[in-house]
Amino acid sequence: MSMRSTRIALAALLAASLTAGCNKEKAPANAQAPAAQAQAANAAEPSPDTVVATFGNNEKVTFGELNERIKEPLANLDKQKFQLRKRGLEGLVTERLVKAEATKRGITEDQLLKAEIDDKIPAPPEEKIKEVFEGAKGQLPPGATYEQMKPQIVDFLSGQQKQEVAQKFFDSLRQGANVKYELPEPPRPPAERKQVAATGPAKGPENAPVTIVEFSDFQCPFCSRAIATVDQVTKTYGDKVRLVFRQFPLDFHKQAQKAAEASLCANDQGKFWEMHDKLFASQQALGVDDLKKYAGELKLDTAKFNACLDSGEKAATVKTDMADGSKVGVSGTPAFFINGIMLSGAQPFDEFKSIIDAELKGAK
């Protein structure tokens, strides 16, 4: 692999590890739009009293009036610029750490990435590959054979694991180098609170000072990635936080709807969170037969579960959750509302902490 190929591969791993969530456009939001916006925003701005429009009988609109009208989107743009720079900074630092580590070991960057990432990912078992092939038959091109599709399935099964191994390796390099970022963060705009009903499966006391409503999709890899962070939040804050789960299966995740219904059917038997964990751990196998198998593994009353799932009786609840989410601006998953303050995507723990700490301070 050439030096250019190494950098492309490294950039792809970094980008995958930093992407925040699944959205309705069928792909994670990329950095190109914020980059273009940031470039435009960096142009020299007029003074607030500059006239930017005239009409009628000497009526005028100033640049300051315009900024006041769109102050919230402008504040969001500042945050996008910060996040874009932060991702770029992390990427630059990581690239240099990888190069330094390879030099230290006396090997190439390709050899280092192979040893620390590729070689640490076990090949998916044959039975798992066949299971995915059988489950995806209806979505494959006519006449597609197992042998033809096997390489793509292996790449699919290995992809997320590769991102996780890469992220751990990059984290270890940063920790070993005592990396400290000093990029100034823009001031947070006043928090806008949305009215989000905290209805659905929940854990934590009902009178907790902080309620987190999560809209999620069982087939979204970023929702799966967010689990560790959410667990860290609930363990850190204990009975100060209540977590409520609401459904938001995206239409391009073809198995997400039934998986959502399955979780609610399990909830009827008091095992929502057990099914929640099972579904996120089994994202490559969420067909109806798989869902019924998981019910058996969780020792549910399978007759009741199967009847619930087959009847579609939970579809209305899922539809209500999605409608409520859409009303408050949810367009992708995961999406969190912390006492009504929206946090979109699989964000790091510090993002949750900054909002929760402010809410707890304000509650005193």
Phi, psi and omega in degrees: 000132181287167177301320179297317180295322178299315181294322178296315180297317180295319179297321179296318178295318179296315181298318181295323183285343184254352181292143192267326186189177176266140179229175187292346180276010175074008177208150177300145178300129181265179187273355187293316182296311176300325181296315180296319179295320181296319179299317180295321183290338182281349178297153181300131183261147175292163175288157183303330183270005177292131179282126181247354176201143173229151179195163175056220184271073178064029175283144183224153171236127180264164179297324178296319178296320178297314180298322178296322181296324185244033186296326180292311176301324178296320177296321177295324178296320177299321179292320177298317179299317179297313182296322178297314179295322180296316178297318179296319179296314178299320179295315179300314181297315183295318178303317182289326177292321177298315180298316180295320180294320178297317178297317180301321181274352180073032179229172178279165177297323177301313181295323178296312180297322179295315182292321187267346182236292185301315184288347181264004179254110180293149177295137178300139179296148183303322182294327178290320179297316180295323180298317179293319179300314181296321182289338184257005186307318183294342182255000183271159177300146179305133177083000180295130182260165179300315182296324178293319186273345186305312181301321180292322179294319178299315178299319181297313182291328183275339188302307183293321179296323178297318178298318182293317179295318179298317182297319179296320179295314179297319178299319181294323177295317181294319179295319180295331180266002180054049183293132175230126180265135182236028179288121182294131180268137179294152178298140178290135175290159177307131185296130175264124182262135176256149175273104183239120180292128180270064181247135180137179177304137186214159170218144187109156184294144181296334181263018178299142181292341179235126175245127177250119175257121182252128171257125189215168185224121186292346180259358182276121181296332180286330174294320177297319181295331183284345185302314182300321180292316179297319177298320178296322178297311183293325179288323181291318187259350174054231185282007175276350184232137172244130181252126179241130183256127175234152189272139174210065180290124181282144190293338179273355170265094193295336181260359186290325181299308181293327176296320177299314179298320180299320180296324180285326174296320177293326179299326177300335180253018174076021182230042179298309187292329175294318178291321175309309181294320180297316182294316180292332178280351186231042188296340179276356183220083183236027175290165183301319178297323177296317181299319179292325177295319180295325178300319177295317180297330179272004178061039172280164170288100189293330179296314178294317181298312182298320179295320178298313184291315184292329183284340183072021185294340180268357182300324181294321178295318178299317180298318178297315178302315182294319179296317179296321179295315180300323181297330183256016171099009178286124176232355179205175183229152355282157175226134183238145174236111183261104190050038177090352179271122187281137172228114189257133175096174179280078186276155178292164182305321183300328178294317176295315185300318183297321180285315182297316180300319178295322179293318179293323177295320180289338182279346183286000000 
